[in-house]
């Protein structure tokens, strides 16, 4: 049943390597395997020193993003059968390497915090008031942007992040925008102020690479475009009206 | 030794840990809350839960009905005081999550929608399509970013509780990225590390579910309670074990055998007219019996039955079960709009865990636990689907507050003693890194899985359970001769996996010994050689304590209440 594939994997151990190197493994693969299955086979059966992150293996925890044949991939989702006899696996581009296929994510968590990804209200709703009414149509306004699993594929694909690592980036903007579009939220002004800052929505060159690689079809490029528009409108209305509360 | 001090140390950043952290941080903005996780919190396994969270919401429902369903589902091993408290808090917690932004699915009038679930007598499961765990986890994580007094320690693996003078004073943790050990001190420690499904070879659980918190407490002399009750979910994808949510049946899906027969309606499996909406233990057994009777369907990963959603239509599937469709197509080779999904029972959840009271408090002063790692005795011998996400919130919040209260009232530990303990722990971990020995980790893990499935699967009997007890004890010995190759300090996942395997073996032994002693069938513990429930002799909780030569068992009474045990038939 099984055929062999050759895996060329980026290795880097800061304890002993000056720079990343490549190591080749021959792996007997099964027809229904994902890329991650081959990495786990290497880890268990060939070379236990290989380090990579993974957990859910069902495309929802967002741990196992890597570059496969030069493209960002959620490795538990992408089938090996879509690749050739030789497969190159490298850590996600545009992030510092920690070790082997593991990259540094601290920067993203700071970016995520900066967009205030939570419901902001002038007055907190009391528990006794029960749930908000939110129509299915209102839910549709933001639902898609809430699907982000923070896998970082979009940052790896983004040409702006490549040149400007401080760029707020697709996932963080999409999540900020998600709350702006939520009928329960009143924090648009605060977030739009963030979005009008340097290195945020207006840095986006609309390459659309983020939406193309997103494994959850969040379409961050659309979120960024909408966020740009809203941030401008918000700024303009700020000129003609006195500061107002939320909607 | 890098030493930091907080009021409360929470270990685990999933549903229960995050809820506890938020509760404590909100209660006292001056209190410092450490949130320590071996992964980034949004990777926690709560993310994989699919179908929903239970709480009474409809006019035709009542707290009493939710409580009774839970008691009956537990096969009368749930503590009724805990259950009563749980059902009362559940609607508040899910409402709170709504206020925090959870994108619950809605009715046309804008109210929160609910769906049917197994063993629940009416529609009381709140849902956000079929990505409920994902949305709950991200809502909680993003909400937690509001609180400056929650201090995260991401990718820090706790390897030991620091215990002195009969109380817990903090944890020793491996900084996975740096390879160094640190000491995190606190007035109380709350474990919220989830279950240990990875003890079994075929499981819905992610790679990180390695029973860590249970092992930490167990090694300090705290009892693990009701460990024999391990839940098999009826519908996992063959091969991978990926979960196909019970919501697929809640929305009207049918289970069919090789003859295309809806066997839950044509044969007596005890679920009555509930059919596919019977409780998980009964439906898992029904599927195994169908397969044993020769009515399974042969596949590359063993025999299975079909979960048929084709009659629901594309609209319902796309709207309410989009993740089921994605998973079935990606990992099951079937588009549920046009084809049945192959499924078989798969290890999903541990009803057992650290013995805690309703506050999440353990017998060891200053130690608390909540969520799947804990056994507060909400679920008894069989958990009802969609009660566990709510459990993480209800008992996460309560335990977080209780632990904070304890922490504020306790005196500081002797720091020198704690540092010494952490240094000893650092030496143990350092000795394990790149350790020379004859045993291969992947092999030990495989053997552990095989023996757990053989002895403690859906159906059990004395001889195979006894054999599993012996095999796991032998694995515990062989673990001492583990051979590791990775000597690097930075992100050494082989070292982490070795520590996890040690945890899994300890907890597996408690599970197997607890199972082998219970000579009756109750809930998820189904014996072929003792088919009836025996309230005369076994209406009690099992406690397993760590002993030098293996677990030692004791009994704890079940708290009954309104409902006396009766025959469990649907």
Interface residues (C-beta under 8 A of the other chain):
Chain A: X13 X14 X15 X16 X32 X43 X44 X45 X47 X48 X49 X51 X52 X53 X54 X55 X56 X57 X58 X59 X60 X61 X62 X63 X77 X98 X99 X100 X102 X105 X109 X112 X113 X116 X117 X118 X119 X124 X125 X127 X130 X131 X132 X133 X134 X135 X136 X138 X139 X142 X143 X146 X147 X148 X149 X150 X175 X179 X182 X184 X185
Chain B: X39 X40 X42 X43 X44 X45 X47 X48 X92 X95 X96 X98 X99 X100 X101 X103 X104 X105 X106 X108 X109 X110 X111 X112 X131 X134 X135 X138 X142 X143 X145 X146 X154 X177 X206 X207 X208 X239 X240 X242 X243 X323 X326 X327 X330 X331 X333 X441 X442 X484 X485 X486 X487 X488 X489 X490 X491 X492 X493 X494
